[in-house]
Amino acid sequence: MSQERLRFKKSSRSGGNSNCVEVSHTRTHLRDSKNPTGPTLTINTTALITFAKAQRD
């Protein structure tokens, strides 16, 4: 899927800060909010959530 077809959203907890990671509406890509036309990172959402939850322990 091309980046032009992806829609990205920044966390509401970012408070308007531009130092954030945005996630695509498909939850398969991440990008740097400071560089919205730059490259994206394809992710495994399940693995990312599992990792994030493990970091809370």
Rosetta blueprint (number, residue, H / E / L):
1 M L
2 S L
3 Q H
4 E H
5 R H
6 L L
7 R L
8 F E
9 K E
10 K E
11 S L
12 S H
13 R H
14 S H
15 G L
16 G L
17 N L
18 S L
19 N L
20 C L
21 V E
22 E E
23 V E
24 S E
25 H L
26 T L
27 R L
28 T L
29 H E
30 L E
31 R E
32 D E
33 S L
34 K L
35 N L
36 P L
37 T L
38 G L
39 P L
40 T L
41 L E
42 T E
43 I L
44 N L
45 T H
46 T H
47 A H
48 L H
49 I H
50 T H
51 F H
52 A H
53 K H
54 A H
55 Q H
56 R H
57 D L
